[in-house]
Amino acid sequence: MKKIVLVLVLLFSGTLFAQEINKIMVDPDLKSDILIGRCNREGLNLPPFSSFFNEFYAKYSPDENIVKQLKKKTGDLKILVLMGTWCDDSREQVPAFFKVLDGLKFSDSKVEIISVNRKKTGGDVDVSGLNIERVPTFIFYRKDREIGRIIEKPSSTLEKSMLLILSQE
């Protein structure tokens, strides 16, 4: 009996503390759906977000020579992406970013995505300590230490900006 109670407590507490992923809400100002809080690529492939994700993913062609150079530098890299599904720059840059990551064969498990509203808050996810002023913001970490950011649009291309960040450490 004690084992059954323990299993039920563990199951209940796991669901109680689990954060919702790919949460969709209606933005009161825009009167349209946005993703809010933690999300993943599956969430970006849900309608209505899939239309922009698939369009810009298909359009982007990463420089294969730069991608080859990047492959050597991504070993213990982790990336935090803060974006807004309402934001034109996020709609363009995030799918392109995933196209670069796919060229690198970079694991989605090393990428965390937080979707924010127009006030740059992430719903149930506290992003206040990240100093996010514009989205998308791609934050690169190695050994839990921030090593660089790409904010809004890269200075040249995503892959060149990534290579510059990963080459300076």
C-alpha positions in Angstrom: 0.0 0.0 0.0 2.8 2.4 0.9 4.4 1.8 -2.6 1.1 2.6 -4.4 0.8 5.8 -2.4 4.4 6.8 -3.1 3.9 6.1 -6.8 0.7 8.2 -6.9 2.5 11.1 -5.0 5.4 11.0 -7.4 3.1 10.9 -10.5 0.9 13.7 -9.2 3.9 15.9 -8.2 5.5 15.4 -11.6 2.4 16.7 -13.4 1.8 19.4 -10.8 5.2 21.0 -11.4 5.6 20.2 -15.1 5.6 23.4 -17.2 3.3 23.6 -20.1 5.1 23.6 -23.5 3.9 25.2 -26.7 1.2 27.2 -24.9 -0.9 29.3 -27.3 -2.7 32.4 -26.2 -4.5 35.2 -27.9 -2.5 38.5 -27.8 -5.1 41.1 -26.7 -3.5 43.9 -28.8 -3.0 41.9 -31.9 -6.1 39.7 -31.5 -4.2 36.8 -32.9 -2.6 33.6 -31.5 1.0 33.7 -30.2 3.2 31.1 -28.5 4.1 32.0 -24.9 6.7 30.5 -22.6 8.7 27.4 -23.3 8.2 25.9 -26.7 10.1 23.7 -29.2 10.3 23.1 -32.9 7.1 21.1 -32.8 5.3 24.2 -31.5 6.7 26.2 -34.3 5.3 23.7 -36.7 1.7 24.1 -35.4 -0.7 26.3 -37.3 -0.7 29.3 -37.6 3.1 29.4 -36.9 4.0 26.7 -39.4 3.3 28.9 -42.3 6.1 31.4 -41.5 8.4 28.7 -40.1 8.2 26.5 -43.2 8.4 29.5 -45.6 11.6 31.0 -44.1 13.2 27.6 -43.4 12.8 26.7 -47.1 14.2 30.1 -48.3 17.4 30.1 -46.2 20.6 28.7 -47.7 23.4 28.5 -45.2 27.0 28.9 -46.5 28.2 25.3 -46.4 31.9 26.3 -45.9 31.0 28.3 -42.8 28.8 25.4 -41.5 31.8 23.1 -41.9 33.9 25.5 -39.8 31.1 25.7 -37.2 30.9 22.0 -36.8 34.3 21.9 -35.1 33.3 24.5 -32.5 29.9 23.3 -31.3 30.9 20.5 -28.9 29.5 21.4 -25.6 27.5 24.4 -26.8 24.0 25.2 -25.6 21.7 27.8 -27.0 18.8 29.8 -25.6 16.5 31.4 -28.2 14.1 34.1 -27.1 11.6 35.0 -29.8 8.1 36.3 -30.5 5.8 34.6 -32.9 4.3 38.0 -33.5 7.7 39.5 -34.5 8.7 39.7 -38.2 12.4 39.4 -37.3 11.7 36.2 -35.2 9.5 34.8 -38.0 12.4 35.2 -40.4 15.5 34.5 -38.3 14.4 31.6 -36.1 13.6 29.2 -39.0 16.9 30.2 -40.7 18.7 29.5 -37.4 17.2 26.0 -37.3 18.3 25.5 -40.9 21.9 26.3 -39.8 21.5 23.9 -36.8 20.2 21.2 -39.0 23.3 21.6 -41.3 25.4 21.2 -38.2 23.4 18.2 -37.0 23.0 20.1 -33.8 20.7 18.4 -31.3 17.4 20.1 -30.5 17.9 18.9 -26.9 20.7 21.5 -26.6 18.4 24.4 -27.7 15.9 26.0 -25.4 13.2 28.3 -26.9 11.2 30.8 -24.9 8.5 32.7 -26.8 7.7 36.1 -25.3 4.9 38.5 -25.8 5.3 42.1 -27.0 6.2 43.2 -23.4 9.1 40.7 -23.6 7.7 38.5 -20.8 7.6 34.7 -21.2 4.3 33.8 -19.5 5.2 31.3 -16.7 8.9 31.6 -17.5 10.8 34.4 -15.8 13.1 36.0 -18.4 13.6 39.3 -16.5 17.3 38.6 -15.7 18.2 38.0 -19.3 18.0 41.7 -20.4 15.9 41.0 -23.5 15.1 44.2 -25.3 14.6 42.9 -28.9 13.8 39.6 -30.4 14.9 37.2 -31.5 17.8 37.0 -29.2 20.1 33.9 -29.6 22.2 33.4 -26.5 25.2 31.0 -26.7 26.5 29.2 -23.6 29.4 27.0 -22.9 29.8 25.4 -19.5 26.8 27.4 -18.3 28.6 30.7 -19.1 27.3 33.1 -21.8 29.8 33.5 -24.6 27.8 35.7 -26.9 24.5 36.8 -28.4 22.9 37.5 -31.8 20.2 40.1 -31.3 17.4 40.7 -33.8 19.3 40.3 -37.0 22.9 39.2 -37.5 25.5 41.6 -38.8 26.0 39.5 -41.9 24.5 35.9 -41.8 23.5 33.8 -38.9 26.2 31.2 -39.6 29.0 33.9 -39.9 27.8 35.6 -36.7 27.8 32.2 -34.9 31.3 31.5 -36.1 32.5 34.9 -34.9 31.0 34.3 -31.4 32.4 30.7 -31.2 35.9 31.8 -32.5 36.4 34.5 -29.9 36.3 32.4 -26.8 
